């Protein structure tokens, strides 16, 4: 059975994944829309920056985020100057690291979806008298629903399995920053393979179920569109 520390780590991981995914959808939507339709010369640079976590070792990204969020970094020093505390080794720091690290897993599916939709549906809706909010709510969101589902699931599942970034930023503080991936590492290091297996199998099952669900739902949506 899972220990109390493992259950705490699991709850913290789920909370981190949920908060990070919501923030990624809010921040990623306007960014993905801009990338899908802009002709700005800086677009390749922005695309490369967003995709950087896909190729950069997590420990490298986590190291620079640790420097930025720590007391000597620009963000940490600014917070201390305002009477706050640095974000390194805190849950808030984990959220920032997760958002940065999972950004391409949310922005890229949304960007592809918005590019496929194009601007024609918005133009048609505008000629019929629909305002900007109505066009977005009644035209774009229904058409982009599969993309949002894919982005949310990928962002959530990717956050569940983060290790290098969260370990660098949050360390390994039980009840505060110890997530499931770090707890698995602790169990393996202590040669407690049974506990590590239980947590690893749980993550494996949840991640597979999430991905299976999104692929199954998108397949049904494509078949429905093809048959309409």
Residue pairs with C-beta under 8 A, 6 or more apart in sequence:
1 198
2 10
2 195
2 198
2 199
3 195
5 174
5 175
5 178
5 183
6 180
6 183
6 195
6 198
6 199
8 174
8 175
8 178
9 174
9 178
9 179
9 180
9 182
9 183
9 199
10 180
10 199
10 202
12 91
12 175
12 176
12 177
12 178
12 179
13 159
13 160
13 179
13 180
13 181
14 160
16 91
16 94
16 95
16 98
16 159
16 166
16 179
17 98
17 156
17 157
17 159
17 160
18 156
19 95
20 95
20 98
20 99
20 102
20 155
20 156
20 159
21 102
21 106
21 152
21 155
21 156
21 159
23 95
23 99
24 99
24 102
24 103
24 106
24 107
24 151
24 155
25 106
25 148
25 151
25 152
25 155
27 99
27 103
28 103
28 106
28 107
28 110
28 151
29 110
31 50
31 107
32 106
32 107
32 108
32 110
32 111
32 113
32 114
33 110
33 114
35 43
35 46
35 47
35 50
35 107
35 111
36 110
36 111
36 112
36 114
36 115
37 114
37 115
37 119
50 103
50 104
50 107
50 108
51 104
51 108
52 61
52 104
53 61
53 100
53 101
53 102
53 103
53 104
54 104
57 164
58 101
58 162
58 163
58 164
58 165
58 168
59 164
59 165
59 167
59 168
61 97
61 100
61 101
61 164
61 165
62 97
62 164
62 165
62 166
62 167
62 168
62 169
63 168
65 93
65 96
65 97
65 100
65 165
65 168
65 169
66 73
66 88
66 168
66 169
67 73
68 74
68 75
68 76
69 75
69 76
69 86
69 87
69 88
69 93
69 96
69 169
70 76
70 86
70 88
71 77
71 80
71 86
71 88
73 86
73 88
75 86
75 87
76 86
76 87
76 88
79 85
79 86
79 87
80 86
87 93
87 96
88 169
88 170
89 169
89 170
89 171
89 173
89 176
89 177
90 170
90 176
90 177
91 170
91 176
91 177
93 169
93 170
93 177
94 166
94 169
94 170
94 177
94 179
96 169
97 162
97 165
97 166
97 168
97 169
97 170
98 159
98 162
98 165
98 166
100 165
101 158
101 162
101 165
102 154
102 155
102 158
102 159
102 162
105 151
105 154
105 155
105 158
106 151
106 152
106 154
106 155
107 151
109 147
109 150
109 151
109 154
110 144
110 147
110 148
110 151
112 147
113 143
113 144
113 146
113 147
113 148
113 150
114 140
114 144
114 147
117 140
117 143
117 144
121 139
121 140
121 143
122 135
122 139
122 140
125 134
125 135
125 138
125 139
126 135
130 138
130 139
141 148
145 221
146 217
146 218
146 221
146 222
149 214
149 217
149 218
150 214
150 218
153 210
153 211
153 213
153 214
154 214
156 210
157 206
157 207
157 210
157 211
160 180
160 181
160 203
160 206
160 207
161 181
161 203
161 207
162 179
162 181
163 181
163 182
163 185
166 177
166 179
166 181
166 182
167 181
167 182
167 185
169 177
170 176
170 177
170 178
170 179
171 177
172 178
172 182
172 186
178 186
180 199
180 202
180 203
181 203
183 199
184 196
184 199
184 200
184 203
187 193
187 195
187 196
187 199
188 196
